[in-house]
């Protein structure tokens, strides 16, 4: 969720793991103790093919559809349900 991979790809991986719900905390997407240390920046090292794209967490905070459904939300986090195919 904190990488820059496509939502469909992340959804497929979660389905393989039999995940039904995911808790998304926006602060983990934007928090950084120093340059290069935010979760998306750390993923850039592991997944350079997607570096430079918008982090998935930023997209899901705005709109979780069509791959996830927001089932609960407060000022800190969202609970996303993985939409089954």
N, C-alpha and C positions, 0 to 999 in steps of 0.2 A: 504493500500500500504506500510505502514511503519511497519507492523507486520511481523511475520515469517510464516503466513498462506500460503497455496498453492495458486498459481495464479488462478486456476480454482475456488476455494472457494471464493476468493475476487471478481472475475468476476461475479459469480452468485449473490452475495450480491449487487454489483453495478447494475446488470440488474434488480433486484427486486426494486431498487430505481429509475429505469428508467434513469440511468446515461448513456450518450452517449460518453462523453469525460472526461478525467481526466488529471489534470496538475500535473506532477511528478517533484518535485524539489529535486535533489540528495543531496543537502546540509542538508535537513531535515533528511536524512537517517544517515548521519555521524556526524552531529553536536551534541556536548554534552557539557554542561556547567560544569558538574562534573560527576564522575563515577556513572553509573546507570540512567543517565538522557537523554540519546539519545532516539529517538522515538522507535526504536526496543527494547531497554531495558525497557522502560515504558510498552510496549505491553507484555513483558515477565511476568510482574506482573499480567496483566489482562488475559493472555492466556498461562499459564505455560505448557500446553501440547505441544506447539510449540517452547518453549524456547530452545536455542541452535542451531536451524536451521538457515540457511542463510536468512537474511531479504529479503522480496520480492522486496523491492525497489532496492537493490543491483543487483538482477537478471534482473529487468526490465530496469535498466540503460544500461546494456550490450545488452540485446535482449528482446524486448517486445512480440515477437511471442510465441505461437500461439493464446493467449487469448486477446492480445491487438495489435493494429497497431500504430506505431509512425507516426503521421501526421505532426508534426512540432518539430523541435529541435534546440536549440541554446546552448550557453555555460552554461546557468543557469538551464534550465528546458526542459522537453519533454511534448508534448501534445499527450496523448494516446487515441485512439478510442477503445471503447469496441467492440470486434468482436461479432456480433450477431450470434446465432446458427441457 
